[in-house]
Amino acid sequence: GLASAIEQVLEKKRFQHERDEALEALKISEIKFRHLFENMQDVYFQINEQEIITEISPSIIRIAGYHRDDLIGQPVTTFYYDLNEWETMLGVLAQKGEVWDFEVRLKTKSGEVKYVSLNAHWIPGELNKQLGIEGSLRDIDDRKRIGEDLLKSRNNLEEYFENDISADYVVSVSGEIFSCNKTFLSLFDFEKKSDTEKFDISGLYKNPEDRKQIIRLIKKQGKIENYEVEFISKEGKIIHALINAIGIFGKENKLEKIRGYVVDISEQKNIEKELIKSEEKYRLLFANNPEPMWIYDLETLAFLEVNQAAVNHYGYSKEEFLSMTLKDIRPAEDIPALLEDIKNTRSDLNLAGEWRHLKKNGEIIDVEITSHSILYNDRKARHILINDITERKRAQFEYQTMIKTSKDGFWIVDAITGKLIDVNQAYCKMIGFSREELLQMTIRDVEAVESQEETRQHIELIIEKGFDSFETKHKTKSGKIIDIEASATYISSGTPQFFVFLKDISERKRAENEISKLSHSVEQSPASVIVTDLNGNMEYVNQKTLEISGYTKNELIGKNPRIFSSGEKPKEEYEQLWATILSGKEWHGEFHNKKKNGELFWESASISPIFNEKHEIINYVAVKEDITERKRLEDAQKLMLEISELAAKNVT
């Protein structure tokens, strides 16, 4: 009894110990499994029959960017890129019960697409019922993309070979053409690839020894680079070319094939020939150019070459130039700006603008510089063209001075927009606007006569003719309308512009109107009016003079009034007349003159001098009235009086 009881107690303890050990082993196994589960590279997953994710390993974050908790309880389609792939996989699984290495694409959390390899089988349940799917996913994105890239590279290589602008080929050592691209066919005048079959490539070499030498070099070096040869195409065309080729070696390092490409350099060869000619032309153009030119070293600023025009213009000999630098022909104060400009010049062609140069005799000249970067005897250099603008600058200064000091107005106008680009002070004073105000205005803002369409047509006319002089009216700032005489010149170089000189002729127009009125008055006067020069020769006669005298205007202009003389007036009276008007006084008297037809007539005359603004006599004017009838009446009255007096005497 006691032994049996002790045995039972020991058995329980042994069972308890074994159970504890089993539990401990289970815990350790669970820890190991969980560690393996959480750290496995592949992704383990379980999906129930509703296609809901019930378990997935944390490694899903590495593949798809999802956390495990993001996907538990979510439909498996959450991260499938193409549901058709999922349906296809289910079909295979239904047919075979398992799936191995099935490629599908997943949609990552960031929206990218990744390739994975899927292994899966059904999770069995009671009565052969499937409880879901269990499986694993392996990231094959890199492998897949590398494969795609390799395939793409292969396709690209084949496409490159076929479409390469170089003539690509593969030939045997004996010369049989195995393959070639379209460029090869075109270059050597083959119509199609079949024409090259069993064609010996040696027949394309102008000198067959070149091919033998190429084979010798490839056997020795394994390749050739930029080997220059001459080919003859099937049609007899000479082709200058460069060959690059590598050998394809077989067993015992025996050369079996040659793969290479031909670059047609015929055009370059022709260009080289032309370049040699061009260089000679350039040398002559440089040496004989009438404008000073030189080449200087960019690093040392030393003169490397100068032409004869530079020698003549600057006064230095060629030897002196070649011992100097750019700084030697610059005023000392200009050298810092020169160095800064050279430092900042980056473009090949540089319009360097205006600078000052120093001649050997000390004279400073203004020049305009154009430079271009070149390589001269393997040295970085610049080619310089000099344009001496000293005279032009002087003329510009004089012109600007003339414009600024001119009493007449001056514009520069944009020929396209009509906008005022520049105005002088005389025009500002004339129009009443400031220069700043005018530079915001266009022609239309001051034009007071022409419509917009007329102004446009006028601009087109000036552009067509190149110049025009005309009269118009401008509106001043105060609203006053002034008469303007304008002279416009079209400048087409650079930005199209008009240079316009403007004169205020309001006073002249007023005077002209006054003169016009006076002229009409004189012309229609009932008195005879004659204007003479200082010698008494007639410059003007009015209509009444012509009517009275019977002469035409052409018969009188330039003649002396003595043409009307009847010869009755004493010389002394003429001397008194001249003495009076030469002293600046007015003379009054009578003339008994003769008409063109010889008829005599009487005139009462008033002759006076005409003065200019300096009170100098410039003309004489005679205003005469025909008093023939009055004289006849006076004579009749006188005769009647004499008869009366005589009758009275007889009566007494």
VEXDREN-2710 file (C-alpha; in Angstrom, 1 decimal):
% VEXDREN-2710
k/r/px/py/pz
1/GLY/0.0/0.0/0.0
2/LEU/2.7/2.5/1.0
3/ALA/5.0/1.6/-1.8
4/SER/2.1/2.0/-4.3
5/ALA/1.2/5.4/-2.9
6/ILE/4.8/6.5/-3.1
7/GLU/5.0/5.2/-6.7
8/GLN/1.9/7.2/-7.6
9/VAL/3.3/10.4/-6.0
10/LEU/6.6/9.9/-7.9
11/GLU/4.7/9.3/-11.1
12/LYS/2.8/12.5/-10.7
13/LYS/5.9/14.5/-10.0
14/ARG/7.6/12.9/-13.1
15/PHE/4.6/13.7/-15.2
16/GLN/4.5/17.3/-13.8
17/HIS/8.2/17.6/-14.6
18/GLU/7.9/16.3/-18.1
19/ARG/4.9/18.6/-18.7
20/ASP/6.8/21.6/-17.4
21/GLU/9.7/20.7/-19.7
22/ALA/7.4/20.3/-22.6
23/LEU/5.8/23.7/-21.8
24/GLU/9.2/25.3/-21.5
25/ALA/10.3/23.7/-24.8
26/LEU/7.0/24.9/-26.4
27/LYS/7.7/28.5/-25.2
28/ILE/11.2/28.3/-26.5
29/SER/9.9/27.0/-29.8
30/GLU/7.3/29.7/-29.9
31/ILE/9.9/32.4/-29.3
32/LYS/12.1/30.9/-32.0
33/PHE/9.1/30.6/-34.4
34/ARG/8.0/34.2/-33.7
35/HIS/11.6/35.4/-34.1
36/LEU/11.7/33.5/-37.4
37/PHE/8.2/34.8/-38.3
38/GLU/9.1/38.4/-37.6
39/ASN/12.5/38.3/-39.2
40/MET/11.9/36.1/-42.2
41/GLN/12.8/37.7/-45.6
42/ASP/9.9/36.2/-47.4
43/VAL/6.3/37.2/-46.5
44/TYR/4.1/34.6/-44.9
45/PHE/0.4/35.1/-45.2
46/GLN/-3.0/33.4/-44.4
47/ILE/-6.3/34.3/-46.1
48/ASN/-9.7/32.9/-45.1
49/GLU/-12.4/31.8/-47.4
50/GLN/-13.7/35.3/-47.7
51/GLU/-10.3/36.4/-49.0
52/ILE/-9.6/38.4/-45.9
53/ILE/-6.1/38.6/-44.6
54/THR/-6.0/36.8/-41.2
55/GLU/-2.2/36.7/-40.8
56/ILE/0.8/38.2/-42.5
57/SER/4.4/38.5/-41.5
58/PRO/6.0/41.9/-40.6
59/SER/8.4/41.5/-43.5
60/ILE/5.5/42.8/-45.7
61/ILE/6.7/46.3/-44.8
62/ARG/10.0/45.7/-46.6
63/ILE/8.3/44.6/-49.8
64/ALA/5.2/46.7/-49.9
65/GLY/5.6/49.4/-47.2
66/TYR/2.6/48.3/-45.3
67/HIS/2.7/47.6/-41.5
68/ARG/1.3/44.2/-40.5
69/ASP/-1.6/45.9/-38.7
70/ASP/-2.5/47.9/-41.9
71/LEU/-3.5/44.6/-43.7
72/ILE/-4.9/42.2/-41.0
73/GLY/-8.6/42.1/-41.6
74/GLN/-8.3/43.7/-45.1
75/PRO/-9.2/42.1/-48.4
76/VAL/-6.3/40.6/-50.1
77/THR/-7.1/42.7/-53.2
78/THR/-5.9/45.8/-51.2
79/PHE/-2.4/45.4/-52.5
80/TYR/-2.9/43.5/-55.7
81/TYR/-2.0/45.6/-58.8
82/ASP/-3.9/43.5/-61.3
83/LEU/-6.9/41.5/-60.1
84/ASN/-6.7/39.4/-63.3
85/GLU/-3.4/38.0/-62.0
86/TRP/-5.2/37.0/-58.7
87/GLU/-8.0/35.3/-60.5
88/THR/-5.5/33.4/-62.7
89/MET/-3.7/32.3/-59.6
90/LEU/-6.9/31.1/-58.0
91/GLY/-7.7/29.1/-61.1
92/VAL/-4.3/27.3/-61.0
93/LEU/-4.8/26.7/-57.2
94/ALA/-8.2/25.2/-57.8
95/GLN/-6.9/22.9/-60.5
96/LYS/-3.6/21.8/-58.8
97/GLY/-4.2/22.5/-55.1
98/GLU/-1.0/24.4/-54.9
99/VAL/0.9/27.2/-56.7
100/TRP/4.7/27.5/-57.0
101/ASP/6.7/30.5/-58.3
102/PHE/3.7/32.3/-59.6
103/GLU/4.6/35.9/-60.6
104/VAL/2.3/38.6/-59.6
105/ARG/2.5/42.4/-59.2
106/LEU/1.7/44.1/-55.8
107/LYS/0.8/47.7/-55.3
108/THR/2.9/49.2/-52.5
109/LYS/1.6/51.6/-50.0
110/SER/3.3/54.5/-51.9
111/GLY/1.6/53.4/-55.1
112/GLU/4.6/51.8/-56.8
113/VAL/4.4/48.4/-58.5
114/LYS/6.6/45.5/-57.3
115/TYR/7.1/42.0/-58.7
116/VAL/6.8/39.0/-56.2
117/SER/6.9/35.3/-56.6
118/LEU/4.0/33.6/-54.9
119/ASN/3.8/30.0/-53.3
120/ALA/0.5/29.0/-51.9
121/HIS/-1.8/26.0/-51.0
122/TRP/-5.2/25.5/-49.5
123/ILE/-5.7/25.3/-45.7
124/PRO/-7.6/22.1/-45.2
125/GLY/-10.6/21.8/-42.9
126/GLU/-13.0/19.1/-41.9
127/LEU/-14.8/17.2/-44.5
128/ASN/-12.3/18.3/-47.2
129/LYS/-13.5/21.9/-46.8
130/GLN/-10.9/24.6/-47.5
131/LEU/-10.6/27.1/-44.8
132/GLY/-8.5/29.5/-46.8
133/ILE/-5.1/30.0/-48.4
134/GLU/-1.7/29.9/-46.9
135/GLY/1.5/30.9/-48.6
136/SER/4.5/33.1/-49.0
137/LEU/5.6/36.0/-51.1
138/ARG/9.2/36.6/-52.3
139/ASP/10.5/39.9/-53.6
140/ILE/11.8/39.4/-57.1
141/ASP/11.4/43.0/-58.2
142/ASP/15.1/43.6/-58.7
143/ARG/15.6/40.3/-60.5
144/LYS/12.6/41.0/-62.6
145/ARG/13.6/44.5/-63.5
146/ILE/17.2/43.4/-64.2
147/GLY/15.8/40.8/-66.5
148/GLU/13.6/43.4/-68.2
149/ASP/16.6/45.7/-68.5
150/LEU/18.7/43.0/-69.9
151/LEU/16.0/42.2/-72.5
152/LYS/15.6/45.8/-73.2
153/SER/19.4/46.3/-73.5
154/ARG/19.5/43.3/-75.9
155/ASN/16.7/44.7/-78.0
156/ASN/18.3/48.2/-77.9
157/LEU/21.6/46.7/-78.9
158/GLU/20.0/44.9/-81.8
159/GLU/18.1/48.1/-82.8
160/TYR/21.3/50.1/-82.4
161/PHE/23.2/47.7/-84.6
162/GLU/20.5/47.9/-87.2
163/ASN/20.0/51.7/-87.1
164/ASP/23.5/52.8/-86.2
165/ILE/24.7/55.7/-88.3
166/SER/28.0/53.8/-88.6
167/ALA/28.3/50.9/-91.1
168/ASP/28.3/47.9/-88.7
169/TYR/29.3/44.4/-89.9
170/VAL/30.5/41.0/-88.9
171/VAL/32.9/39.1/-91.3
172/SER/35.0/36.0/-91.3
173/VAL/38.7/36.2/-91.6
174/SER/38.5/35.1/-95.2
175/GLY/36.1/38.1/-95.9
176/GLU/32.7/36.5/-95.9
177/ILE/30.1/39.0/-94.6
178/PHE/27.9/37.3/-92.0
179/SER/25.8/40.3/-91.0
180/CYS/25.6/44.0/-91.6
181/ASN/23.2/46.9/-90.9
182/LYS/21.3/49.3/-93.2
183/THR/24.0/51.9/-93.1
184/PHE/26.5/49.4/-94.4
185/LEU/24.2/48.5/-97.3
186/SER/23.6/52.2/-98.1
187/LEU/27.3/53.1/-97.8
188/PHE/28.6/50.4/-100.1
189/ASP/25.6/50.5/-102.6
190/PHE/24.0/47.2/-101.7
191/GLU/20.2/47.0/-102.3
192/LYS/19.5/44.3/-99.7
193/LYS/21.3/42.1/-97.2
194/SER/21.0/39.1/-99.4
195/ASP/23.3/40.9/-101.9
196/THR/26.1/40.6/-99.3
197/GLU/25.9/36.9/-98.9
198/LYS/29.1/35.2/-99.9
199/PHE/30.5/38.6/-100.9
200/ASP/34.1/39.0/-100.2
201/ILE/34.6/42.2/-98.2
202/SER/38.1/42.4/-99.6
203/GLY/36.6/43.6/-102.9
204/LEU/35.5/46.8/-101.2
205/TYR/39.0/47.9/-100.2
206/LYS/40.7/50.2/-102.7
207/ASN/44.0/48.7/-101.6
208/PRO/43.6/45.0/-100.6
209/GLU/46.8/45.3/-98.6
210/ASP/44.9/47.4/-96.1
211/ARG/42.7/44.4/-95.1
212/LYS/45.7/42.1/-94.7
213/GLN/47.3/44.7/-92.4
214/ILE/44.0/45.0/-90.4
215/ILE/43.9/41.2/-89.8
216/ARG/47.5/41.2/-88.7
217/LEU/46.9/44.0/-86.2
218/ILE/43.7/42.3/-84.8
219/LYS/45.6/39.0/-84.4
220/LYS/48.3/40.9/-82.5
221/GLN/46.3/43.5/-80.6
222/GLY/42.8/42.0/-80.5
223/LYS/41.4/45.2/-82.0
224/ILE/42.0/48.2/-84.1
225/GLU/40.9/51.8/-83.5
226/ASN/40.3/54.6/-86.0
227/TYR/42.2/52.9/-88.8
228/GLU/42.0/55.0/-91.8
229/VAL/41.4/53.4/-95.2
230/GLU/39.8/54.0/-98.6
231/PHE/37.0/51.9/-99.9
232/ILE/35.4/51.5/-103.3
233/SER/31.6/50.9/-103.2
234/LYS/29.9/48.5/-105.6
235/GLU/29.1/51.5/-107.8
236/GLY/32.7/52.7/-107.8
237/LYS/32.3/55.5/-105.3
238/ILE/35.5/56.3/-103.4
239/ILE/34.8/56.3/-99.6
240/HIS/37.3/57.7/-97.0
241/ALA/36.6/55.9/-93.8
242/LEU/37.8/55.0/-90.3
243/ILE/37.5/51.3/-89.1
244/ASN/37.1/50.3/-85.5
245/ALA/37.0/46.5/-85.0
246/ILE/37.5/43.7/-82.5
247/GLY/38.5/40.1/-83.1
248/ILE/36.3/37.2/-82.0
249/PHE/38.6/34.3/-81.1
250/GLY/37.8/30.6/-80.8
251/LYS/39.7/27.6/-79.5
252/GLU/43.4/28.0/-79.1
253/ASN/42.9/31.7/-79.4
254/LYS/42.4/31.4/-83.1
255/LEU/40.8/34.5/-84.9
256/GLU/37.5/33.4/-86.3
257/LYS/35.4/36.5/-86.9
258/ILE/35.8/40.3/-86.9
259/ARG/33.1/42.6/-85.6
260/GLY/33.5/46.2/-86.5
261/TYR/32.0/49.4/-87.8
262/VAL/33.0/51.8/-90.6
263/VAL/32.6/55.6/-90.2
264/ASP/32.4/57.5/-93.4
265/ILE/34.7/60.5/-93.2
266/SER/34.6/61.4/-96.8
267/GLU/32.8/64.7/-96.0
268/GLN/35.4/65.5/-93.3
269/LYS/38.2/64.8/-95.7
270/ASN/36.6/67.2/-98.2
271/ILE/36.2/69.7/-95.4
272/GLU/39.8/69.3/-94.5
273/LYS/40.8/70.1/-98.0
274/GLU/38.5/73.1/-98.0
275/LEU/39.8/74.0/-94.6
276/ILE/43.4/74.1/-95.9
277/LYS/42.2/76.4/-98.7
278/SER/40.1/78.4/-96.2
279/GLU/43.1/78.8/-93.8
280/GLU/45.1/80.2/-96.7
281/LYS/42.3/82.6/-97.5
282/TYR/41.9/83.5/-93.9
283/ARG/45.7/84.2/-93.6
284/LEU/45.4/86.5/-96.6
285/LEU/42.3/88.1/-95.3
286/PHE/44.0/88.7/-91.9
287/ALA/47.2/89.9/-93.4
288/ASN/45.6/92.2/-96.0
289/ASN/42.6/93.4/-94.1
290/PRO/42.3/97.2/-94.2
291/GLU/41.1/97.2/-90.6
292/PRO/43.7/96.6/-87.8
293/MET/43.6/93.0/-86.5
294/TRP/45.7/91.0/-84.0
295/ILE/45.7/87.8/-82.0
296/TYR/46.7/87.8/-78.3
297/ASP/47.4/85.2/-75.7
298/LEU/44.6/84.9/-73.2
299/GLU/47.0/84.0/-70.4
300/THR/49.8/86.4/-70.9
301/LEU/48.0/89.1/-73.0
302/ALA/51.0/89.0/-75.3
303/PHE/50.5/89.8/-79.0
304/LEU/50.9/86.6/-81.0
305/GLU/50.2/88.1/-84.5
306/VAL/49.3/91.4/-86.0
307/ASN/48.4/92.5/-89.5
308/GLN/49.9/95.3/-91.6
309/ALA/46.9/97.6/-91.0
310/ALA/47.6/97.5/-87.3
311/VAL/51.3/98.3/-87.9
312/ASN/50.3/101.2/-90.1
313/HIS/47.6/102.5/-87.8
314/TYR/49.4/102.3/-84.5
315/GLY/52.9/103.2/-85.6
316/TYR/54.6/100.1/-84.1
317/SER/56.6/97.7/-86.2
318/LYS/55.5/94.1/-86.2
319/GLU/58.6/93.1/-84.1
320/GLU/57.7/95.8/-81.6
321/PHE/54.1/94.5/-81.4
322/LEU/55.2/90.9/-80.8
323/SER/57.3/92.0/-77.9
324/MET/54.3/93.9/-76.2
325/THR/51.1/93.0/-74.4
326/LEU/47.6/94.5/-74.6
327/LYS/48.4/96.7/-71.6
328/ASP/51.1/98.5/-73.6
329/ILE/48.5/100.1/-75.9
330/ARG/46.1/101.1/-73.1
331/PRO/46.2/104.3/-71.0
332/ALA/47.3/103.4/-67.5
333/GLU/44.0/104.3/-66.0
334/ASP/42.1/102.0/-68.3
335/ILE/44.1/98.8/-67.5
336/PRO/42.0/97.7/-64.5
337/ALA/38.9/97.8/-66.6
338/LEU/40.7/95.9/-69.4
339/LEU/41.7/93.0/-67.0
340/GLU/38.2/92.8/-65.5
341/ASP/36.6/92.7/-69.0
342/ILE/39.0/89.9/-70.1
343/LYS/38.3/88.0/-66.9
344/ASN/34.5/88.2/-67.3
345/THR/34.4/87.4/-71.1
346/ARG/33.0/83.9/-71.5
347/SER/31.3/83.9/-74.9
348/ASP/33.2/82.9/-78.1
349/LEU/32.1/86.0/-79.9
350/ASN/32.3/89.2/-77.9
351/LEU/31.2/92.7/-78.9
352/ALA/33.5/94.3/-76.4
353/GLY/32.2/97.8/-77.1
354/GLU/34.2/101.1/-77.0
355/TRP/37.7/101.5/-75.6
356/ARG/40.7/103.8/-75.7
357/HIS/44.0/102.8/-77.3
358/LEU/47.4/104.5/-77.3
359/LYS/49.4/104.9/-80.5
360/LYS/53.2/104.9/-80.5
361/ASN/53.2/108.7/-80.9
362/GLY/51.2/109.1/-77.7
363/GLU/47.9/109.9/-79.5
364/ILE/44.8/108.4/-77.7
365/ILE/42.2/107.1/-80.1
366/ASP/38.7/105.7/-79.5
367/VAL/38.1/102.2/-80.9
368/GLU/35.3/99.7/-81.2
369/ILE/36.4/96.1/-80.5
370/THR/35.0/92.8/-81.7
371/SER/36.8/89.6/-80.5
372/HIS/36.4/85.9/-81.0
373/SER/38.0/83.0/-79.1
374/ILE/40.4/80.8/-81.0
375/LEU/43.1/78.2/-80.5
376/TYR/46.3/79.6/-81.9
377/ASN/49.4/77.3/-82.0
378/ASP/47.7/75.2/-79.2
379/ARG/47.3/78.4/-77.1
380/LYS/44.0/79.8/-75.9
381/ALA/43.8/83.2/-77.7
382/ARG/41.4/85.8/-79.0
383/HIS/41.2/87.3/-82.5
384/ILE/40.6/91.0/-82.3
385/LEU/39.1/93.3/-85.0
386/ILE/39.6/97.1/-84.4
387/ASN/37.4/99.8/-85.7
388/ASP/38.8/103.3/-85.1
389/ILE/35.8/105.5/-84.2
390/THR/37.7/108.6/-83.1
391/GLU/36.3/110.7/-86.0
392/ARG/32.8/109.2/-85.5
393/LYS/32.9/110.1/-81.7
394/ARG/34.0/113.6/-82.5
395/ALA/31.2/113.9/-85.1
396/GLN/28.7/112.5/-82.6
397/PHE/29.9/114.9/-79.9
398/GLU/29.5/117.8/-82.4
399/TYR/26.1/116.5/-83.4
400/GLN/24.9/116.1/-79.8
401/THR/26.2/119.6/-79.1
402/MET/24.4/120.9/-82.1
403/ILE/21.2/119.2/-81.1
404/LYS/21.4/120.4/-77.5
405/THR/22.2/124.0/-78.4
406/SER/19.8/124.2/-81.4
407/LYS/17.0/126.6/-81.3
408/ASP/14.9/124.1/-83.3
409/GLY/13.3/121.1/-81.7
410/PHE/14.6/117.6/-82.2
411/TRP/13.1/114.1/-81.7
412/ILE/14.2/110.5/-82.0
413/VAL/11.1/108.4/-82.5
414/ASP/10.6/104.6/-82.5
415/ALA/9.4/104.0/-86.1
416/ILE/7.3/101.0/-85.1
417/THR/5.4/102.3/-82.1
418/GLY/5.7/106.1/-82.7
419/LYS/7.0/106.5/-79.1
420/LEU/9.4/109.4/-78.4
421/ILE/12.8/108.0/-77.5
422/ASP/14.7/111.3/-77.1
423/VAL/13.9/115.0/-77.3
424/ASN/16.0/118.1/-76.9
425/GLN/15.4/121.0/-74.5
426/ALA/14.4/123.3/-77.4
427/TYR/11.4/121.1/-78.2
428/CYS/10.5/120.9/-74.4
429/LYS/10.5/124.7/-74.3
430/MET/8.5/124.9/-77.6
431/ILE/5.8/122.4/-76.4
432/GLY/5.6/123.1/-72.7
433/PHE/6.1/119.5/-71.5
434/SER/9.2/118.3/-69.6
435/ARG/11.6/115.8/-71.2
436/GLU/10.3/113.2/-68.7
437/GLU/6.7/113.8/-69.7
438/LEU/7.5/113.7/-73.4
439/LEU/9.4/110.4/-73.2
440/GLN/6.2/108.8/-72.0
441/MET/4.3/110.1/-75.0
442/THR/3.9/109.2/-78.7
443/ILE/3.5/111.3/-81.9
444/ARG/-0.3/111.0/-81.5
445/ASP/-0.1/112.8/-78.1
446/VAL/1.1/116.1/-79.7
447/GLU/-0.2/115.8/-83.3
448/ALA/-3.1/118.2/-83.7
449/VAL/-3.9/117.8/-87.5
450/GLU/-3.5/114.3/-88.7
451/SER/-5.9/111.5/-87.8
452/GLN/-4.5/108.2/-86.4
453/GLU/-4.8/106.6/-89.9
454/GLU/-3.2/109.6/-91.6
455/THR/-0.3/109.5/-89.2
456/ARG/0.1/105.7/-89.9
457/GLN/0.1/106.4/-93.6
458/HIS/2.6/109.2/-93.2
459/ILE/5.0/107.0/-91.2
460/GLU/4.8/104.4/-94.0
461/LEU/5.5/107.1/-96.6
462/ILE/8.6/108.3/-94.7
463/ILE/9.9/104.7/-94.3
464/GLU/9.4/104.1/-98.1
465/LYS/11.1/107.4/-99.1
466/GLY/13.7/107.5/-96.4
467/PHE/12.9/111.1/-95.5
468/ASP/10.2/113.8/-95.7
469/SER/9.7/117.5/-95.0
470/PHE/6.3/118.8/-94.2
471/GLU/4.2/121.2/-92.2
472/THR/1.8/120.2/-89.4
473/LYS/0.4/121.5/-86.1
474/HIS/1.3/120.4/-82.5
475/LYS/-0.7/120.9/-79.4
476/THR/1.2/122.4/-76.4
477/LYS/0.7/121.4/-72.8
478/SER/-1.4/124.6/-72.3
479/GLY/-3.7/123.5/-75.2
480/LYS/-2.3/126.1/-77.6
481/ILE/-2.0/125.0/-81.2
482/ILE/1.4/125.9/-82.9
483/ASP/2.5/125.6/-86.5
484/ILE/5.4/123.2/-87.0
485/GLU/7.8/122.7/-89.9
486/ALA/9.2/119.1/-89.6
487/SER/12.1/117.3/-91.4
488/ALA/12.1/113.6/-90.8
489/THR/14.8/111.0/-91.7
490/TYR/14.3/107.2/-91.5
491/ILE/17.2/105.3/-89.8
492/SER/16.8/101.6/-90.6
493/SER/19.9/100.2/-88.9
494/GLY/19.4/98.6/-85.5
495/THR/16.0/99.6/-84.0
496/PRO/14.1/101.4/-86.8
497/GLN/13.9/105.1/-85.8
498/PHE/13.1/108.6/-87.1
499/PHE/15.4/111.6/-86.6
500/VAL/13.1/114.6/-86.7
501/PHE/14.0/118.3/-86.6
502/LEU/11.0/120.6/-85.7
503/LYS/10.7/124.4/-86.1
504/ASP/8.0/126.5/-84.6
505/ILE/6.8/128.6/-87.6
506/SER/3.8/130.1/-85.9
507/GLU/5.2/133.6/-86.3
508/ARG/6.2/133.0/-89.8
509/LYS/2.8/131.6/-90.7
510/ARG/1.2/134.7/-89.0
511/ALA/3.5/137.0/-91.0
512/GLU/2.8/135.0/-94.2
513/ASN/-1.0/135.4/-93.5
514/GLU/-0.4/139.1/-93.0
515/ILE/1.7/139.4/-96.1
516/SER/-0.9/137.4/-98.0
517/LYS/-3.6/139.8/-96.9
518/LEU/-1.4/142.8/-97.8
519/SER/-0.5/141.2/-101.1
520/HIS/-4.2/140.7/-102.0
521/SER/-4.9/144.3/-100.9
522/VAL/-2.0/145.6/-103.0
523/GLU/-2.9/143.4/-106.0
524/GLN/-6.5/144.6/-105.9
525/SER/-5.6/148.3/-105.1
526/PRO/-7.0/150.9/-107.4
527/ALA/-3.6/152.6/-107.3
528/SER/-0.6/151.5/-109.2
529/VAL/2.0/149.9/-107.0
530/ILE/5.7/149.2/-108.0
531/VAL/8.5/147.7/-105.8
532/THR/12.1/148.1/-106.9
533/ASP/15.5/147.0/-105.7
534/LEU/18.1/149.4/-104.6
535/ASN/19.1/150.1/-108.2
536/GLY/15.6/151.0/-109.1
537/ASN/14.9/147.8/-111.1
538/MET/11.3/146.6/-110.7
539/GLU/10.8/143.5/-108.6
540/TYR/7.0/143.7/-108.3
541/VAL/4.1/145.5/-110.2
542/ASN/0.4/145.1/-109.4
543/GLN/-2.4/144.6/-111.7
544/LYS/-3.4/148.2/-111.9
545/THR/0.1/149.1/-113.2
546/LEU/-0.3/146.6/-116.0
547/GLU/-3.8/147.9/-116.8
548/ILE/-2.6/151.6/-117.0
549/SER/0.7/151.0/-118.8
550/GLY/-0.4/148.3/-121.2
551/TYR/2.7/146.3/-120.4
552/THR/2.8/142.6/-119.2
553/LYS/4.5/141.6/-116.0
554/ASN/7.3/139.8/-117.8
555/GLU/8.0/143.0/-119.8
556/LEU/8.4/145.1/-116.6
557/ILE/10.0/142.8/-114.0
558/GLY/13.8/143.6/-113.9
559/LYS/13.4/146.8/-115.9
560/ASN/13.8/150.4/-114.7
561/PRO/10.7/152.6/-114.3
562/ARG/12.3/155.0/-116.8
563/ILE/10.5/152.7/-119.4
564/PHE/7.5/154.9/-118.6
565/SER/9.3/158.2/-119.1
566/SER/8.0/160.6/-121.6
567/GLY/11.3/162.6/-121.5
568/GLU/9.5/165.7/-120.2
569/LYS/10.7/165.7/-116.5
570/PRO/13.9/167.6/-116.0
571/LYS/17.0/165.7/-114.7
572/GLU/17.2/167.9/-111.6
573/GLU/13.8/166.6/-110.4
574/TYR/15.0/163.0/-110.7
575/GLU/18.1/163.9/-108.7
576/GLN/16.0/165.5/-106.0
577/LEU/13.7/162.4/-106.0
578/TRP/16.7/160.1/-105.4
579/ALA/18.2/162.3/-102.8
580/THR/15.0/162.3/-100.9
581/ILE/14.4/158.5/-100.8
582/LEU/18.1/157.7/-100.2
583/SER/17.9/159.8/-97.1
584/GLY/15.1/157.6/-95.9
585/LYS/12.3/160.1/-96.6
586/GLU/9.2/159.9/-98.7
587/TRP/9.0/161.8/-102.0
588/HIS/5.8/163.1/-103.5
589/GLY/5.3/164.4/-107.0
590/GLU/3.8/163.9/-110.5
591/PHE/5.0/162.1/-113.6
592/HIS/3.8/162.7/-117.2
593/ASN/4.5/159.1/-118.4
594/LYS/4.1/157.2/-121.6
595/LYS/2.1/154.0/-122.0
596/LYS/3.3/151.1/-124.2
597/ASN/1.2/152.3/-127.1
598/GLY/2.8/155.8/-126.9
599/GLU/-0.2/157.4/-125.2
600/LEU/0.8/160.0/-122.5
601/PHE/-0.8/159.9/-119.1
602/TRP/-0.4/161.7/-115.8
603/GLU/0.4/160.0/-112.4
604/SER/0.5/161.3/-108.9
605/ALA/3.3/159.4/-107.1
606/SER/4.4/158.7/-103.6
607/ILE/7.9/156.9/-103.4
608/SER/9.4/155.8/-100.1
609/PRO/12.1/153.4/-98.9
610/ILE/11.4/149.9/-97.3
611/PHE/13.5/149.1/-94.2
612/ASN/14.6/145.8/-92.7
613/GLU/14.8/145.1/-88.9
614/LYS/18.2/146.8/-88.8
615/HIS/16.7/149.9/-90.4
616/GLU/18.6/149.3/-93.6
617/ILE/17.0/150.3/-96.9
618/ILE/16.3/147.0/-98.9
619/ASN/13.7/148.2/-101.4
620/TYR/11.7/151.2/-102.7
621/VAL/7.9/151.3/-103.2
622/ALA/6.0/153.6/-105.4
623/VAL/2.3/154.1/-105.1
624/LYS/0.9/156.1/-108.0
625/GLU/-2.6/157.3/-109.0
626/ASP/-3.7/158.0/-112.6
627/ILE/-4.6/161.7/-112.6
628/THR/-4.9/162.2/-116.4
629/GLU/-8.6/163.0/-116.2
630/ARG/-8.0/165.4/-113.3
631/LYS/-5.2/167.1/-115.2
632/ARG/-7.5/167.4/-118.3
633/LEU/-10.2/169.0/-116.1
634/GLU/-7.7/171.3/-114.6
635/ASP/-6.4/172.3/-118.0
636/ALA/-10.0/172.9/-119.2
637/GLN/-10.7/175.0/-116.2
638/LYS/-7.5/176.9/-116.7
639/LEU/-8.4/177.4/-120.4
640/MET/-11.9/178.6/-119.5
641/LEU/-10.4/181.0/-117.0
642/GLU/-8.1/182.4/-119.6
643/ILE/-10.9/182.8/-122.1
644/SER/-13.0/184.6/-119.5
645/GLU/-10.2/186.9/-118.6
646/LEU/-9.6/187.6/-122.3
647/ALA/-13.3/188.3/-122.9
648/ALA/-13.4/190.7/-120.0
649/LYS/-10.5/192.7/-121.4
650/ASN/-12.1/192.9/-124.8
651/VAL/-15.4/194.2/-123.3
652/THR/-13.6/196.9/-121.4
END
